[in-house]
């Protein structure tokens, strides 16, 4: 009797396990991720699906964008996430390996890994495939061993100095205290801020452009659709060959991942070409938001945010001379402006000296040439 009971119990457990695996495989075929949602997403217990976390997804998208620009280290991304409220379970900063895992997770552009394969997901992407690919290039370039330097000394003050690219050249400039450098950077950043009333006017003009501008490239879209259909046919043939055991599992996995990646890139290219004429509107709206937010960044003590902002505005033209932070080419912030930041700075300098009709853009439009 004991043997019979044991056999029935084992059969029940095995059947339950097999039914569970079958259910997971069905979810994967439907494009539903059968696991714990990565940071930036949440598991919706009601629909049993993975949905976007509206607050954290914005932070993750910004982290991808920062790293894809190749100006930030993994440690910088970890600090940025920590300052934005994303930590490990024990409340500490995320480790370099964890940051690497996040930045290389295809889940964020719409695919997911399961069972050693890449699958198309139904969840909403957080980043574009283009930004994701750029981040992978940076990860690959920097994928060499890192050595930590241990220093037991404790410093009560932090000083900065202007660095030189040549290691055999000693910087002649004196050091500057962090507090003073922070004050000077805040003052510089403030000069490039966008006034509230100007921001509202620019937003109104953008909305008008959105309603009037629409263009698509039919030939390219049709060609892309044909290529996507061809890829879908190849995927089906690949699957048939694998099921018929004509193709080895490892070859199947590799080829499937290549085809899915190509398909995703084509879909994004098709979306970009359809809005080629209006593609500048979203970056413009984002710039208005950033420029309007500069006074807040200047007031607060978030040094990482100031570093990112200074890099965005000044690039490599910000230098330290005589304990003074300044732009290396002062002529670049006079008319005619060379970019949107220098134009805004010059406009701010002319307030009170000229009428707004001579400062602001004419009503004809704000679209680029």
N, C-alpha and C positions, 0 to 999 in steps of 0.2 A: 504493500500500500504506500509506503514511504517513497519507493522508487517511482511509482506511478504519479504521486503528487509532485515529486521533484521534476519529473519529465514534463508535466503539464505546466508547471510554473516557468520552466525554462522556455517552453514553446511560446507562452504568453509574452515573456520578456523579449524574446527574439522577434516575435510578430510586431510588438509595439515599437521596437527599434527600427524595424524595416518600414513600418508605416510612417514613422517620423522622418526617416531619410527620404521616403517617397514624397512626402509633403514638402520637404525643403527643396527637393529637386523641381517640383512643380512651381514653387514660388520663384526659383531662379529662372525657369523657362518663361515665366510671366514678366521677368525684369524686376522682381521684387527682392531686395536684399534681405536674406534670412538671418541677419546677425544684429549685434549691437551697433547703433548708429554712431559714426565718428563725430568728433567735436565739430560743431557747426550745424549738426542735424539732431533731431530727436526721434525716438520711437513713439509713434502715435498708437497707444494701446487700444483706441476705439476702432481704428481702421486696420490695425496691425501692419502699418506701412511706415516708411521713413520719410519724415517731412523736414523742411528747412527750419532751423532755429533763426528767427528773424534778427535777433541781436548778435549772436555769435557768428553767424554766417558772414556778416559784414566785416567783422574783425578778421576772419580767416581769409576772405577775399583780399583784404588789405595786406595781410601777411604774404600771400602769394605775389601780389603786385610789387611789394617792396623787395622781395628776394629775386624776382625775375629781372629787376633793374640792375642786378649785380653790384649793388652798392651796400648791401647788408650781409653780415655774417649770420650763421645759425644762432649764435649767442644774441645778436641784435633782435632776431625774430622772437627768440625766447623771452627777451626783456619786453619787447613790444606786446606780446601776448599776456605776459604777467601784469603789465601796467594796464592792460585792457580787461583784466579780470579772468583770464584763462590760465589756470594752474594745473598741476598734477593733483591726484586725489588727496595727497597729504598736504596740499596747500603750497608746495614749492614750485619753483620755475621748472618748466618742461626741459628735460635733458636734450642734448644735441641729437641723440638717436631718435628721440620722439619727434622732434621737429623735422628731421629727415623723413621719417615715416609719413608725417602729415603732408609734406610737400611732394611726396612721390605717390600719394594715394590717388588712383584714377577715379575714385568715388566722387571727387569734387568736380570733375567735368562731365559726369554722367554715366560712367562705367563702374564696374566693381569686380573685385577678385573673389572667386569662390571655387574651391576644389582644384586650385592650381590653374584656373582659367580666367580669362577676362570675359565678362558678360555685359551686355547693354542693359542699363537700368532705366526704370520709369521715373526715378526720383528727379527732382529739379537740380540742375547743376549750380554750383556756387561760383566757379570760375570758368572762363572760356578755355577751350582746348589750346588756343594760341598761347595764353598766359601760362598754362600748365606746362606746355612744351618748353617755353623759355626757362621756366624754373628747373626743368630737368637738365637743360643744357648747363645752367649754373652749377647744379649739384654735381654733374659729371666733371666739369672743369675743376671744381674744388674737391673732388673725391680722392684726396690723398691724406695720409696719416697726419693727425694733429697732435702736437706735443704740448702738454700743460706745464706751465712754469709755476712752481710753488715758491711763495715768498711769505715768510713769517713776519715781516715788518709791518707795523701799523702806522698809517699816515693820518695825521689830524687834518691836513689841508690838501686840496687837490689843485695842481697848477697845470697850465697848458702853455705850449709854445708852438710857433710855426715850424712845421717839419720841412725837410728837404728830401728830394727823391734820391740824391746821391749820398751813399752811406759814408763816403770819405769827406763830406763837407759838414762842418759843425754849424748849426744855426746860430747866427749872431744876435738874434732878437731876444730880449729879456722875457722871462716867463710872466704869466698873468694868472691871478687867482680865479678859480672857477666862478665865484660869485660875481666878480667884475665882468668876466667874459659873458656870463649869463645875462647881465644887465645890458651889455652892449648889443648882444644878439637880439634881445627883446626889442631894443630901440630900432635896430635895423629892420626887423621883421614888421614892426608896426608901420613903417613907411610904405609897405607894399600891400596894406590892407585895403579892402573894398568897403566903401561906405554903404550903409543900409539902404539909403534911397537909390543909389546907383545900382545896387544888386537887384532891387525890385524892378527897376527899369529894364535891366538886361534880361531878367526872367520873362518879362512881358514880350520883349522882342524875340526871345527864343521860342516862346509859345506860338508867336505869329509865324516864325520860320517853319516850325514843325507842321503847321496846318497848310502851308503853301508849298513846301518842298516834298517831292516824292519822285523817285526815279528807280528804275530797275533795269537790269541787263538780261533780257529774255534769252539770248543765245547762250550766254554762260550758264544760266540756270538750267536750261534744257540739257546742255552738255553734261553738267554735274549730275543731274537726275539720271541720265543714261549711265554714267559711270557708277552711280550708287546702285542702280538696278543690276549692273554687271557684277558688282561686289557681292550683292545679296545672292546672286546666282552661284558665284564661286563659294560663298559660305555654305550654301545648301549642298553643293557637290562635295565640298570638303567634309561636311558632316556625314553625307552618304558613304563616302570612302572610308571614314573612320568607323562607322557602324558596320560596314561590310568587312572590316578588318584589313582593308587594303592599305591603310595609312596608319603608321605608328602613332601612339598617343602623344608623345612629345612633339613630333612634327605637326600634329593636328593643333596642339596648343599654341605653338609658335606662329603658324600660318594664320590661325584664327585671330590672334592678337594683332597681327600686322594688318589684316583686312579690316578689322573693327576700327583700328586707329586711323586708317586711310579714309574709311567711311565717315568717321566723326569729323576729320579735318575738312572733307568736302562739304559736309553739311554746314560747318561754320563759315567756310569760304562763300558758300552760296548765300548764306544769310547776310554776310558783309557786303557782297556785291549788290544785293538787292537794295541796300540802303547806303550806297557809296556816297551819294550826294548829301545825305543827311547824317553821315557817320560822325561829323564833327560836333553835332549838337549835344550829344551826351558828354563828351569830354569838356565842352564849354560849360555845361551846367555844373559839372563836377568842379571845374576851376572856380566858378562863381562861389560855390559853396566853400571851397578851401580858402579863397581870398577873403571872404566875409568872416571866416573863422579865425583869421590870423590874430586879431586883438586878443582873443581868448587864449590862444597858444602863447602869445607874448606875456600875458599876465601870469599864467600858471608856471609851476616849477617842474614841468615834465621835460627833462633835458633831451630824452630820446625824440619826442615830438618836435622839439626845436631843431635837433640835428637833421631830421628828415625834411623839415620845412626849409632850412637853410640850404640843404643840398638841392632841393627842388627849385628854389629861387635863384641861387647864386652859382650852382654847379661847382666848378673848381676855381672860381674867380674870387672867393673870399679868402683874404689873407690877414695875418696878424703882423702889424708893423708898429714899433714903439708902444707896445701894450695897447694897441687900438685895432679892433676888428673893422676892416673896411673892404670894399669891393676893389679888386686889383685894377679894374679898368673903369674909372669914374665916368668916362665919356659915354659908357654904355647905358647910363640911366638918364640921358638927355634925349630930346627929340632929334632926329627921328628914332623912335623906339625900335629895339631889335626883337623883342618878344612881348608877350602879354604882361609879364611882370614889370619890365622896364617902362612899358607904356602906362601902366597903372601908377607906378611911382612918380613918373613925370606929371601925370594928371593931378595927383595929390599935391605936388609942389606948386601947381599953377592955381589951386583953389585960392580965391581971394585976390588974385592978380588979374584974372581974366573972367569973363562971363562963362557960364556953363555951356553956352552954345559954341564956344571956341575950344572947349575942353572935351566934351562928350562926342560920341560918334553921331554922325548925321542920321536922320530918320530913314534913309534909304535902305538900310539893312546892316547887319553885323557879320554876314557870312564872309569867309575867307575868299581871296581872289581865286 
